[in-house]
Amino acid sequence: MWARLMAVAAATFAGAVLAPAGDGPAAADLVAARQAAYRLSAATFVSIKGAIDRGDTVEAQEAPARALAGWARALPAMFPPGSDAPPTQALPAVWSDRAGFEARAAAYAAAADRLAALAAAGDKLGFAAQWGEVRKRCAACHDGYRRSAGQRPG
Ligand code: HEC
């Protein structure tokens, strides 16, 4: 529920940032907002895993899975040009290889859509397997577009 609201808020917020005549938020505020949204999405993702590990039925996981898909679609707009200042962990490739970054976000959205569809279908085994597929989509983007722990300054 909250994750879904966050995804909607993020999408609305991102729309405001990109409005041609609007005064967008400061880059530092944008970095803080997207980092918070990532933490919320990670909490949602971990809570879904909890349901799998408990052996819960999966229908109730449709809403959180859809929230992840919503965030996946909104997230590229949270990285407008110029939002690359510290404390961001985003690598310059987010902006220099925009097509690659957007393709990875789209792959994440598609994987989360499938996760939601499997939840709606009540397919416990398929849902559990698809959770692992979504996790691969996180890693596939972090590998090239987010500073790893070893690369972090300090
Ligand atoms: C399309 C690329 C992409 C995908 C897909 C992606 N991430 Fe990230 N993630 C990033 C980038 C870039 C950052 C750094 C953002 C910043 O610091 O400005 C980040 C940061 C984070 C952070 C750190 C937030 C903080 O506290 O600073 C977490 C946690 C995270 N991602 C979790 C996830 C999880 C979980 C998934 C999959 C369910 C995922 N991400 C999918 C690109 C992605």
Residues whose N, C-alpha, C, O or C-beta is under 5 A from the ligand:
A	BS01	HEC	V31 Q35 Y38 R39 A42 F45 P87 T88 Q89 A90 F101 R104 A105 Y108 V134 R137 C138 C141 H142 Y145 R146
